[in-house]
């Protein structure tokens, strides 16, 4: 049986077109993680596919935000990146490439699926 303990939702668009602060953790709720199914459902249901302005989006910024969440050391960590566009390297974390963020995520044992 799979039990959800804590879930975070990172909403992202394109920081080069929608503003440097357009990546939001849990839609700026003030917490890194939810543990109530109703809060998780509400956060997911609030997502809307809009913005961007050009083809590639700043998925690396979203992955960077997810990387910096306050994970417990012993937690199993999973990221699901859901996107409808290619990516560009722009981000708020000084990450230079997708391979660099992939290495960082791996170093924290964060399993990532796209």
N, C-alpha and C positions, 0 to 999 in steps of 0.2 A: 504494500500500500504506500502511495506517495502522499506525503503530508507537506503542505506549503507552510513554511515557517515565516519567511520574510521575502518580500518581492519589492523591487524598485522598478519604476517606469521612467525611462529617459526619453523625452520627446525632443526630436531634433529636426531641423530644417537645413538651412544653409547660412552660416554665420556671415558669409560675404555678401549676401543679398538681403537677409532678414534681420540682420543685426548681430553683433558680437555676443549678445546674451540670449539668443534664440534657442539655444539648447537648454532644456529645463529638466531637472530631476523631480519626478513626481509632481510635475506642473507647479513647481515652487511651493509645495505644501509645507516646507520647513523640516521635513524628515527624509532620511535616506531610504528607509524601507517601511513598507506597510506589512502588517500581519493579519489584518482583518480582510476576509474575502470581499466584503462590501466595498472597502476602500480600494482594493486592487481592481475590482471590477469597474468601479467608478473612474479610476485613473485611466484604465484601458479604453473605456467607452468615451472618454473625453478627447481622445486623440482624433485629429482630423488631418487628412493628407492635403495640405495646402502650403503655399509659399515656395521658396526656392529660387525662382527667377531665372535659372538656367538649368541645364541638364544634370551635371554632377552636383551632389550635395555633400555636406561635411560630416559624413559618417564617422570619420576619425575623431571629430569633436565629441560625438555621442559615446564612442568607445572610450575615449579619454575620461569623460565624465563618469562612466560606469567603472572604469579602472580605479578611480579615486574615491569610490563609495567606502563607507566604514564597515568593511566586511569583518566578521569574526575570523580569527586565524583557523579555527577548526571547521568552519562552514564549508559545505559543498557549494561551489560558485558556478553559475551558468549565466551566459548572456545569449539572448536571441536578438540579432539585429534584423529588423524587418524594414525593407527599403524597396523603392520602385525606381531607383536611379543608380548610376555609377557614383563613385566618390571622388573628391578632391582632397588634397593634403592639408588645406587650411584648418586650423584648430587653435584652441586656447591653451594648449598644454605643451607646446614646443616639440611636438611629435613630427618627425620629418617624412614618415612613410607608413603605409599600411603594414609592412613587415615589422617596423619598429613597434607599433602598438600591439601587433600579434605577439611579439616576443615579450613585451611587458605583461600582457594578459597571461601568457603561458607561465611567466615567472611567479605569478600569484596563484597558479593553478586554477585559472578561470577558464572553463570550457566555453567556447564561443561558436555559435552557429549563425550562418547568414542565410 
